[in-house]
Amino acid sequence: MGDFKTATAKGGSSKATRSIINTTPKDPTKLERVLTYLATGRSLHRFEAEREVNDHCLHSTMSTIKHEMGIPYQKLTTVVPGWHGHPTRVARYWFDEKAQVKAWERVCTMRKQRGAN
């Protein structure tokens, strides 16, 4: 959050203040959660993303990863059980080894920015 100043200590001068730095890191963003998950070599489709990383719109997140972050991904259309067990076509996403390295670099940057070294 930032620096907070405390009241002047009793009997001290007006210069006797101290700073307390809030060291609680923010929670990871959806983008960071997806990058971290895929950077470990695992894959995701939309229903897994909902359960595992709380991403309700995986295809949009993957578009951001590709077009704004420049991290390419692999994609395969597959069929999984959907509503009432009906077959549902989904895209399964994963990173190759080179993209995993790029993703980890980005995750590290994101962690530093939110104070979670």
Buried (B, 14 or more C-beta within 10 A) or exposed (E): EEEEEEEEEEEEEEEEEEEEEEEEEEEBEBBBBBBBBBBEEEBBBBBBBBEEBEBEEBBEBBEEBBEEEEBEBEBEEEEEEEEEEEEBEBBBBBBEEEBBEBBBEBBEEBBEEBEBE
